[in-house]
Amino acid sequence: MSLRDGTVKMSKSDASELSRIHLDDSPDEVLKKIRKAKTDSEASVSYDKVIRPEVSNLIEILSELREESIAALVQVSFLSMYVLSCRLEV
């Protein structure tokens, strides 16, 4: 899903380069785009694609990058978005 709108797919036609990850993006570019991704105003982490689509999208992306289950990421990070963002540091 788009990094700018968790309800739509990533698209090359989106005006913002920060809305998508390209296959040839460097690891630093991917990290920058994920860090700038849209979330919401809640500090806690929870996975709910209907109520929190952007946060859920980031959890799914991080799950794939780290090869960890969504449940494991949410359990470790449930206290704060900061803890979730620290999981990017690998």
MOURBEL-V599139 format. One record per residue. N is the residue number from 0. RES is the residue in three letters. OMEGA is omega in whole degrees, 0 to 359 (NA if undefined). NEAR is the number of other ideal C-beta (glycine too) atoms within 10 Angstrom. Layout:
((N	RES	OMEGA	NEAR) (N	RES	OMEGA	NEAR))
This chain:
((0	MET	181	20) (1	SER	177	20) (2	LEU	179	23) (3	ARG	179	18) (4	ASP	185	17) (5	GLY	180	20) (6	THR	180	11) (7	VAL	181	12) (8	LYS	172	10) (9	MET	184	15) (10	SER	176	11) (11	LYS	183	8) (12	SER	176	6) (13	ASP	183	16) (14	ALA	183	8) (15	SER	174	12) (16	GLU	181	13) (17	LEU	181	18) (18	SER	187	22) (19	ARG	176	18) (20	ILE	177	17) (21	HIS	179	12) (22	LEU	181	4) (23	ASP	175	6) (24	ASP	176	14) (25	SER	176	9) (26	PRO	178	8) (27	ASP	178	8) (28	GLU	179	14) (29	VAL	179	15) (30	LEU	179	14) (31	LYS	182	13) (32	LYS	179	20) (33	ILE	179	17) (34	ARG	181	12) (35	LYS	182	12) (36	ALA	179	20) (37	LYS	173	16) (38	THR	176	16) (39	ASP	186	12) (40	SER	179	4) (41	GLU	181	12) (42	ALA	182	10) (43	SER	179	13) (44	VAL	173	25) (45	SER	181	13) (46	TYR	177	18) (47	ASP	186	10) (48	LYS	180	14) (49	VAL	184	7) (50	ILE	183	11) (51	ARG	186	19) (52	PRO	182	18) (53	GLU	178	18) (54	VAL	178	24) (55	SER	177	20) (56	ASN	179	21) (57	LEU	178	26) (58	ILE	178	24) (59	GLU	179	16) (60	ILE	179	18) (61	LEU	177	19) (62	SER	179	18) (63	GLU	182	10) (64	LEU	183	16) (65	ARG	183	13) (66	GLU	176	6) (67	GLU	179	14) (68	SER	177	10) (69	ILE	181	14) (70	ALA	180	11) (71	ALA	179	11) (72	LEU	180	21) (73	VAL	180	17) (74	GLN	181	10) (75	VAL	189	14) (76	SER	190	21) (77	PHE	183	13) (78	LEU	184	11) (79	SER	174	13) (80	MET	179	16) (81	TYR	179	10) (82	VAL	178	14) (83	LEU	181	21) (84	SER	177	16) (85	CYS	179	12) (86	ARG	177	17) (87	LEU	187	15) (88	GLU	178	6) (89	VAL	NA	7))
